[in-house]
Amino acid sequence: MKKGIATGLTLSFIASVLLAGCAATQPQQAVSGADPQIGKAGGEGPVTLRFWRRGNDPVMHTYWLNAIKKFEADNPGYKIDFSEASYDDYDVKLNAAYASGDVPDVITHAISTIGERTAKGQFAPLEEYANKWEGKSDFIPKLLEIGSYKNHLYGIPFNPTASVLAFRKDFAKEAGLDPEKPPVTLTEFAGWAEKLTKRDGNTITRSGFVIPQDDSNLPYVFATIFGDKKGLDATDPSFDTPEMRKALTYLADLYRNKKVSAETTGSNEKKTSQFVNGKAAIQALYPSELAQMTKADPAAKDKIGFIYLKDKASANWSGLQFFFISSDSKKKEAAWKFIEYMSTADQVWERYKQAQMPVVRKSLLEKANEDDKWLSPAVAFSLENGVASPKVTWSNLYLSKYTAHFLQQVLLGQKTPDEAVAENAKALQQEIAQMK
C-alpha cells in the first residue's frame, strides 16, 4: 500500500489535479530589453528596486544572490537592493516599512498575508501586467487562483512550501523497525516515535518525533488527519472542533506521556539542526531544508525516507509563497519586470535544482518528476493533501497567535485540550469583532 502511494503520487499526478485540462506551453525565455522606467528615478542612472525576501536560510540566500546578479547582467540599467529577514522578524520589519511609507518595491510573502495586506491596500493588483504576460499560461492555474483575492490577482506564486514528514531509515533499522514499511496509521506512528526516542536516564538525547511547542501548523495537520474539514474554513474562524481536540490530545500524549520530543521552538534553524545532527528521527521539513542536508552529504538520501500518514484523511502542511508589488511603489513596471524574470522557466528550474523547490510551471512538471524520484512523491503527497492558511484578514491571528498559544498550553499541561480550544476560540472571535 505504501509503495503504491510513493510511486503514484508524483508531480505528474499533481498536474492532472491542478491543470484542469490545460496543455503545457514551452518554457519562456528570460525577459530583457529596454524598459520605459530606466532613468526615470531622478532622471538619470539605473533604476534601483528594493526587493525583500521572507526567510534567511542559506540555500535560498545563495540562490537569490546569484539570481539577482544574473538579472542585473541581463538587464543593464537595473540594480536590486536586496534584503531578507527570518520568518519571525519579517512582518515586524514589513509593518515598520509601511508605517513609515518607506516601502520595498517587490516583496515575497505567504498565503496568510493576502487577506490582511490587500485589505489595508498594501499590495498592488497585477492584472495590468499579468494579462499581457506570455508566461502566465504556463503556470499551474490553481496556484494563480490562490494568489487572487476578491477577483483581483495580487501574487505571482514561486514557492509551494510543501513540508514532508521525513524519517531516518538507519535509526529505524537500529530500533528494530522495518524502514521499508514506515507507519501509516496514527497508532503506528506513535509506536515508531516512542521506539525511535533515545534517552540517557531522563534526558532525551534523540527525539523520536520533534513537536515544537510553538508550531501553529502542526495542530491543523493532525486535526485534518483525524477528519476535521472545518478548522481552516476561510469563512469560519472557529477551531473548536472535536477533531482538533483529538489532535491536541494525541500530540500531548506523545509529548508529555510518551516523552518523544525535547524540542521547544518552531524556528526553521533549530528544526533543521535537530534532524541534520542526528538528534531527531522524525521531522516535518521543507524541501529546501532537505536540500541543504543532502548538499552537505549526498549519501544522506539513502538514510532518509518519508511517511504518509492517514486516519480519516491524509494531510500535511502545504503553504505557498508569492511575489507581490507594493501599492506605494513608484516603479511598478520595473518591479513587474523583475518578477517576470524570476518567474521564467530557467529561474523556476534553478530554484528546483538548488533548493528542491516544487516547480510552478506546467512545462516543468514531468521534467522534475523524472529528475528526482526520491523526494518528488513526498512533495506531491503534501501538495495533494495540503493544509494551508486561509486568505482572510484574521489569518495571522488565527495561526500565529492563537493556535501556537493553545498548542503550548496543552503541551505544557497548563490547559486540557477542551479548555484550550474553547478559551482561545472565544478570544479570537472577540479580537476579530474588534477589527471590524
C-alpha positions as semicolon CSV with decimal commas, in nm:
position;residue;x (nm);y (nm);z (nm)
1;M;0,000;0,000;0,000
2;K;0,270;0,246;0,097
3;K;0,470;0,161;-0,213
4;G;0,166;0,247;-0,421
5;I;0,144;0,585;-0,253
6;A;0,510;0,657;-0,303
7;T;0,510;0,576;-0,673
8;G;0,164;0,701;-0,764
9;L;0,163;1,045;-0,603
10;T;0,407;1,202;-0,845
11;L;0,422;1,555;-0,975
12;S;0,260;1,425;-1,292
13;F;-0,040;1,331;-1,079
14;I;-0,047;1,679;-0,929
15;A;-0,051;1,813;-1,283
16;S;-0,370;1,618;-1,353
17;V;-0,528;1,758;-1,037
18;L;-0,427;2,121;-1,084
19;L;-0,402;2,182;-1,456
20;A;-0,772;2,139;-1,526
21;G;-0,704;2,010;-1,872
22;C;-0,468;2,289;-1,978
23;A;-0,191;2,191;-2,217
24;A;0,169;2,272;-2,124
25;T;0,344;2,551;-2,308
26;Q;0,708;2,590;-2,392
27;P;0,931;2,747;-2,126
28;Q;0,951;3,124;-2,153
29;Q;1,288;3,280;-2,222
30;A;1,448;3,539;-1,996
31;V;1,298;3,887;-2,013
32;S;1,533;4,151;-2,148
33;G;1,536;4,475;-2,340
34;A;1,474;4,839;-2,263
35;D;1,225;4,946;-2,001
36;P;1,049;5,283;-2,001
37;Q;1,131;5,341;-1,634
38;I;1,509;5,326;-1,678
39;G;1,641;5,670;-1,598
40;K;1,311;5,794;-1,454
41;A;1,428;5,766;-1,094
42;G;1,594;6,103;-1,053
43;G;1,616;6,146;-1,430
44;E;1,949;5,969;-1,482
45;G;2,121;5,646;-1,390
46;P;1,990;5,298;-1,320
47;V;1,657;5,201;-1,171
48;T;1,715;5,064;-0,821
49;L;1,449;4,823;-0,699
50;R;1,414;4,727;-0,336
51;F;1,345;4,354;-0,304
52;W;1,261;4,199;0,033
53;R;1,261;3,827;0,090
54;R;1,083;3,639;0,368
55;G;1,329;3,383;0,508
56;N;1,703;3,364;0,562
57;D;1,800;3,001;0,507
58;P;2,146;2,968;0,347
59;V;2,038;2,766;0,042
60;M;1,789;3,024;-0,082
61;H;2,012;3,312;0,027
62;T;2,278;3,187;-0,213
63;Y;2,021;3,131;-0,488
64;W;1,889;3,488;-0,463
65;L;2,235;3,645;-0,466
66;N;2,319;3,457;-0,787
67;A;1,978;3,518;-0,947
68;I;1,995;3,890;-0,877
69;K;2,345;3,909;-1,019
70;K;2,223;3,739;-1,338
71;F;1,919;3,968;-1,363
72;E;2,140;4,276;-1,338
73;A;2,378;4,136;-1,601
74;D;2,093;4,051;-1,840
75;N;1,916;4,382;-1,779
76;P;2,163;4,673;-1,781
77;G;2,017;4,976;-1,611
78;Y;1,869;4,783;-1,318
79;K;2,008;4,743;-0,968
80;I;1,849;4,533;-0,693
81;D;1,871;4,640;-0,330
82;F;1,819;4,301;-0,164
83;S;1,717;4,246;0,198
84;E;1,585;3,947;0,390
85;A;1,467;3,857;0,738
86;S;1,371;3,545;0,930
87;Y;1,008;3,435;0,936
88;D;0,979;3,560;1,295
89;D;1,115;3,908;1,217
90;Y;0,982;3,966;0,867
91;D;0,637;4,105;0,945
92;V;0,778;4,336;1,213
93;K;1,017;4,477;0,953
94;L;0,746;4,500;0,687
95;N;0,495;4,668;0,918
96;A;0,753;4,929;1,015
97;A;0,822;4,999;0,646
98;Y;0,455;5,051;0,565
99;A;0,405;5,267;0,874
100;S;0,693;5,493;0,767
101;G;0,599;5,499;0,397
102;D;0,946;5,374;0,305
103;V;0,835;5,050;0,138
104;P;1,012;4,790;-0,077
105;D;0,905;4,757;-0,439
106;V;0,890;4,376;-0,454
107;I;0,801;4,157;-0,159
108;T;0,782;3,783;-0,104
109;H;0,521;3,660;0,140
110;A;0,280;3,375;0,212
111;I;-0,089;3,294;0,159
112;S;-0,172;3,408;0,510
113;T;-0,086;3,769;0,434
114;I;-0,307;3,815;0,126
115;G;-0,636;3,893;0,300
116;E;-0,487;4,122;0,563
117;R;-0,249;4,326;0,348
118;T;-0,476;4,365;0,047
119;A;-0,748;4,490;0,282
120;K;-0,500;4,753;0,402
121;G;-0,420;4,849;0,042
122;Q;-0,055;4,746;0,069
123;F;-0,036;4,519;-0,238
124;A;-0,098;4,631;-0,595
125;P;-0,331;4,437;-0,830
126;L;-0,128;4,276;-1,108
127;E;-0,380;4,211;-1,387
128;E;-0,247;4,508;-1,589
129;Y;0,083;4,323;-1,626
130;A;-0,014;3,958;-1,595
131;N;-0,282;3,968;-1,865
132;K;-0,017;4,069;-2,121
133;W;0,238;3,815;-1,993
134;E;0,301;3,516;-2,218
135;G;0,436;3,315;-1,926
136;K;0,104;3,324;-1,742
137;S;-0,042;3,041;-1,950
138;D;0,238;2,808;-1,839
139;F;0,164;2,850;-1,468
140;I;-0,039;2,591;-1,279
141;P;-0,385;2,758;-1,275
142;K;-0,467;2,659;-0,918
143;L;-0,159;2,840;-0,789
144;L;-0,252;3,162;-0,969
145;E;-0,603;3,127;-0,829
146;I;-0,462;3,109;-0,476
147;G;-0,275;3,434;-0,544
148;S;-0,604;3,608;-0,621
149;Y;-0,835;3,778;-0,374
150;K;-1,179;3,930;-0,437
151;N;-1,148;3,898;-0,815
152;H;-0,802;4,055;-0,837
153;L;-0,462;3,891;-0,889
154;Y;-0,215;4,014;-0,627
155;G;0,051;3,744;-0,600
156;I;0,262;3,552;-0,852
157;P;0,342;3,210;-0,699
158;F;0,701;3,097;-0,685
159;N;0,741;2,867;-0,384
160;P;0,491;2,595;-0,289
161;T;0,616;2,535;0,066
162;A;0,503;2,177;0,095
163;S;0,650;2,020;0,406
164;V;0,729;1,649;0,408
165;L;0,740;1,410;0,701
166;A;1,091;1,266;0,688
167;F;1,242;0,987;0,895
168;R;1,586;0,834;0,936
169;K;1,595;0,484;0,790
170;D;1,916;0,396;0,971
171;F;1,764;0,487;1,308
172;A;1,454;0,280;1,229
173;K;1,665;-0,025;1,148
174;E;1,868;0,028;1,465
175;A;1,541;0,031;1,667
176;G;1,423;-0,297;1,513
177;L;1,174;-0,131;1,277
178;D;1,141;-0,202;0,905
179;P;1,250;0,117;0,722
180;E;1,076;-0,004;0,406
181;K;0,742;-0,016;0,588
182;P;0,704;0,322;0,759
183;P;0,393;0,393;0,969
184;V;0,064;0,491;0,807
185;T;-0,188;0,499;1,092
186;L;-0,162;0,732;1,389
187;T;-0,131;0,432;1,622
188;E;0,164;0,300;1,421
189;F;0,319;0,646;1,413
190;A;0,303;0,683;1,792
191;G;0,471;0,344;1,829
192;W;0,752;0,444;1,594
193;A;0,805;0,779;1,766
194;E;0,837;0,607;2,103
195;K;1,076;0,338;1,981
196;L;1,293;0,591;1,796
197;T;1,340;0,808;2,105
198;K;1,677;0,765;2,277
199;R;1,740;0,862;2,638
200;D;2,023;0,893;2,882
201;G;1,835;0,846;3,207
202;N;1,556;1,106;3,199
203;T;1,730;1,315;2,933
204;I;1,624;1,278;2,570
205;T;1,934;1,252;2,353
206;R;1,740;1,191;2,031
207;S;1,379;1,291;1,970
208;G;1,161;1,022;1,819
209;F;0,940;1,294;1,671
210;V;1,001;1,667;1,705
211;I;0,695;1,855;1,834
212;P;0,778;2,227;1,852
213;Q;0,575;2,391;2,128
214;D;0,504;2,698;1,914
215;D;0,431;2,527;1,582
216;S;0,098;2,671;1,468
217;N;0,075;2,436;1,168
218;L;0,102;2,102;1,344
219;P;-0,239;2,101;1,519
220;Y;-0,420;2,163;1,189
221;V;-0,234;1,887;1,011
222;F;-0,324;1,631;1,277
223;A;-0,680;1,763;1,314
224;T;-0,725;1,715;0,938
225;I;-0,586;1,362;0,961
226;F;-0,850;1,297;1,228
227;G;-1,112;1,417;0,977
228;D;-1,152;1,789;1,052
229;K;-1,290;1,974;0,748
230;K;-1,374;2,294;0,934
231;G;-1,058;2,411;1,107
232;L;-0,920;2,617;0,817
233;D;-1,251;2,711;0,656
234;A;-1,192;3,067;0,542
235;T;-1,549;3,167;0,628
236;D;-1,536;3,039;0,986
237;P;-1,253;3,123;1,226
238;S;-1,356;2,862;1,483
239;F;-1,100;2,592;1,559
240;D;-1,313;2,444;1,837
241;T;-1,387;2,110;1,672
242;P;-1,389;1,750;1,803
243;E;-1,107;1,666;1,563
244;M;-0,888;1,950;1,692
245;R;-0,941;1,826;2,047
246;K;-0,842;1,475;1,937
247;A;-0,531;1,613;1,767
248;L;-0,424;1,804;2,077
249;T;-0,487;1,502;2,298
250;Y;-0,277;1,288;2,063
251;L;0,013;1,537;2,048
252;A;0,005;1,593;2,424
253;D;0,023;1,219;2,482
254;L;0,330;1,194;2,260
255;Y;0,494;1,497;2,419
256;R;0,406;1,464;2,787
257;N;0,335;1,095;2,844
258;K;0,549;0,911;2,590
259;K;0,806;1,194;2,601
260;V;0,922;1,151;2,242
261;S;1,044;1,509;2,196
262;A;1,268;1,763;2,365
263;E;1,202;2,046;2,117
264;T;1,088;2,384;2,248
265;T;1,087;2,607;1,940
266;G;0,941;2,612;1,591
267;S;1,223;2,806;1,426
268;N;1,350;2,658;1,100
269;E;1,712;2,689;1,206
270;K;1,654;2,483;1,521
271;K;1,439;2,225;1,345
272;T;1,695;2,164;1,074
273;S;1,981;2,119;1,317
274;Q;1,786;1,856;1,512
275;F;1,740;1,632;1,210
276;V;2,072;1,708;1,040
277;N;2,272;1,648;1,357
278;G;2,104;1,317;1,426
279;K;1,907;1,448;1,725
280;A;1,568;1,375;1,570
281;A;1,444;1,061;1,397
282;I;1,119;1,201;1,251
283;Q;1,073;1,563;1,146
284;A;0,840;1,773;0,934
285;L;1,078;1,956;0,699
286;Y;1,063;2,175;0,391
287;P;1,234;2,052;0,072
288;S;1,488;2,336;0,098
289;E;1,596;2,204;0,437
290;L;1,650;1,857;0,292
291;A;1,838;2,014;0,001
292;Q;2,074;2,178;0,248
293;M;2,128;1,845;0,422
294;T;2,185;1,638;0,107
295;K;2,409;1,903;-0,046
296;A;2,641;1,873;0,253
297;D;2,615;1,493;0,250
298;P;2,487;1,337;-0,078
299;A;2,480;0,994;0,088
300;A;2,210;1,123;0,325
301;K;1,944;1,039;0,066
302;D;1,999;0,671;0,137
303;K;1,930;0,732;0,506
304;I;1,609;0,932;0,469
305;G;1,260;0,802;0,395
306;F;0,915;0,961;0,404
307;I;0,597;0,893;0,600
308;Y;0,246;0,924;0,452
309;L;0,001;0,938;0,743
310;K;-0,368;0,862;0,708
311;D;-0,656;0,815;0,951
312;K;-0,988;0,966;0,841
313;A;-0,787;1,159;0,583
314;S;-0,430;1,232;0,477
315;A;-0,272;1,570;0,538
316;N;0,048;1,769;0,555
317;W;0,127;2,139;0,571
318;S;0,146;2,294;0,225
319;G;0,173;2,669;0,209
320;L;0,262;2,891;-0,085
321;Q;0,480;3,200;-0,120
322;F;0,430;3,474;-0,377
323;F;0,588;3,780;-0,531
324;F;0,392;4,098;-0,452
325;I;0,438;4,459;-0,562
326;S;0,385;4,732;-0,304
327;S;0,093;4,955;-0,396
328;D;0,306;5,257;-0,296
329;S;0,595;5,159;-0,524
330;K;0,682;5,428;-0,778
331;K;0,849;5,168;-1,000
332;K;0,575;4,915;-1,066
333;E;0,670;4,843;-1,428
334;A;1,031;4,780;-1,329
335;A;0,911;4,570;-1,034
336;W;0,698;4,360;-1,268
337;K;0,997;4,313;-1,499
338;F;1,193;4,170;-1,206
339;I;0,906;3,935;-1,109
340;E;0,865;3,824;-1,470
341;Y;1,236;3,744;-1,494
342;M;1,235;3,549;-1,167
343;S;0,931;3,355;-1,292
344;T;1,090;3,232;-1,616
345;A;1,130;2,860;-1,667
346;D;1,505;2,895;-1,624
347;Q;1,471;3,052;-1,279
348;V;1,193;2,815;-1,168
349;W;1,416;2,523;-1,261
350;E;1,717;2,678;-1,089
351;R;1,520;2,707;-0,763
352;Y;1,414;2,346;-0,801
353;K;1,772;2,229;-0,854
354;Q;1,925;2,434;-0,575
355;A;1,654;2,408;-0,310
356;Q;1,419;2,128;-0,420
357;M;1,153;2,398;-0,456
358;P;0,848;2,247;-0,631
359;V;0,804;2,380;-0,984
360;V;0,512;2,613;-1,058
361;R;0,520;2,586;-1,439
362;K;0,331;2,313;-1,622
363;S;0,608;2,265;-1,876
364;L;0,849;2,160;-1,598
365;L;0,633;1,911;-1,407
366;E;0,733;1,599;-1,598
367;K;1,098;1,703;-1,605
368;A;1,100;1,748;-1,226
369;N;0,929;1,415;-1,173
370;E;1,189;1,235;-1,384
371;D;1,474;1,422;-1,221
372;D;1,400;1,322;-0,862
373;K;1,213;1,005;-0,778
374;W;1,330;1,029;-0,415
375;L;1,163;1,348;-0,291
376;S;0,902;1,431;-0,557
377;P;0,646;1,168;-0,440
378;A;0,658;1,310;-0,086
379;V;0,618;1,665;-0,215
380;A;0,333;1,556;-0,441
381;F;0,159;1,390;-0,145
382;S;0,178;1,715;0,052
383;L;0,056;1,926;-0,239
384;E;-0,240;1,694;-0,296
385;N;-0,329;1,671;0,074
386;G;-0,213;2,016;0,178
387;V;-0,349;2,216;0,470
388;A;-0,279;2,587;0,425
389;S;-0,358;2,929;0,568
390;P;-0,697;3,087;0,496
391;K;-0,698;3,405;0,283
392;V;-0,874;3,623;0,538
393;T;-0,787;3,937;0,730
394;W;-0,755;3,745;1,056
395;S;-0,531;3,466;0,922
396;N;-0,218;3,564;1,115
397;L;-0,414;3,597;1,439
398;Y;-0,573;3,260;1,372
399;L;-0,248;3,075;1,321
400;S;0,046;3,266;1,465
401;K;-0,119;3,390;1,783
402;Y;-0,399;3,164;1,899
403;T;-0,307;2,826;1,752
404;A;0,050;2,847;1,876
405;H;-0,085;2,957;2,214
406;F;-0,330;2,674;2,270
407;L;-0,080;2,413;2,149
408;Q;0,174;2,536;2,402
409;Q;-0,087;2,541;2,680
410;V;-0,177;2,178;2,613
411;L;0,179;2,051;2,570
412;L;0,290;2,215;2,894
413;G;-0,012;2,084;3,082
414;Q;-0,148;2,432;3,156
415;K;-0,487;2,355;2,999
416;T;-0,678;2,049;2,886
417;P;-0,749;2,031;2,511
418;D;-1,115;2,116;2,580
419;E;-1,024;2,421;2,787
420;A;-0,752;2,541;2,550
421;V;-0,953;2,536;2,227
422;A;-1,269;2,678;2,387
423;E;-1,093;2,970;2,558
424;N;-0,874;3,060;2,260
425;A;-1,162;3,030;2,012
426;K;-1,362;3,276;2,222
427;A;-1,067;3,517;2,247
428;L;-1,013;3,500;1,870
429;Q;-1,378;3,577;1,797
430;Q;-1,362;3,878;2,029
431;E;-1,047;4,011;1,864
432;I;-1,194;3,965;1,515
433;A;-1,504;4,159;1,624
434;Q;-1,280;4,447;1,737
435;M;-1,113;4,454;1,394
436;K;-1,443;4,527;1,215
